[in-house]
Amino acid sequence: MDYYSITLNAIRKLLLKVGKDKYADVVSECIEKWETEKDCDMFRREFDKNGRFADFRLDSSNISDPEKGLWTGQLFSALVAMSAQTAFLIGRGKDVDINDMRRTFGAANEIMYASRCSSCGALEATASDLDKYVSKIVIARKVVDGLEAGSLDETVDSITELTAPEIQRERRKAKTRLENSRIPYTDAYGRAKSCLKCGSKNIAECKLLKSLNENIFIPLKS
């Protein structure tokens, strides 16, 4: 199966979906380069300082719905990373081992970022904090699954439209971990602006470590 071509086609679909036609055209050129010359490095070169993707960013600032923007941006980054990994293997004459990809693709996600009140020390996690945490888990799995099945186009739709059942499943698991940790959760999509406990607006970012022994998060000291 042509994993590199499948990944590039998914990237092109994603860019077209969010109205970035100019950049989708660049990916089309990269696909043609691969199909005609077996050049699997052109797409990576487009991200170098002189490439056409050098200053490109796709995140919630590009999409009016911040929730969809976050997931779309994370998916774009994951697909670009997958294209780089498959191109690396192909360029060295190695086969893409999907089982190895399943074990290694995506970073282990042990940290959730949340908010801590600098005045009273109270913690709070918001919906966007939670999504930044679970999106890395969901998207890495979905990209590898879609790659194996040749259905990355469907993955693009299920992630950008937030219809993948894994999204709600991982959200529930993370919320349960927060509840077990007695860390308040709010549905706000953005960083906390004031403390739920004392009302202070002196809010700082903090890290919550996923415990391997219990279904809790452990607040880390700044």
Buried (B, 14 or more C-beta within 10 A) or exposed (E): EBBBBBBBBBBBBBBBBBEBEEBBBBBBEBBEBBEEEEBBBBBBEBBEEEBBBEEBEBBBEBBEEBBBBBBBBBBBBBBBBBBBBBBBBBBEEEEBEBEEBBEEBBEEBEEBBBBBBBBEEBBBBBBBBBBBBBBBBBBBBBBBBBBBEEBBBBBBBBBBEBEBEBBEEBBEEBBEBBEEBEBBBBEBBEBBEBBEBEEEEEBEEBBBEBBEEEEBBEBEEE
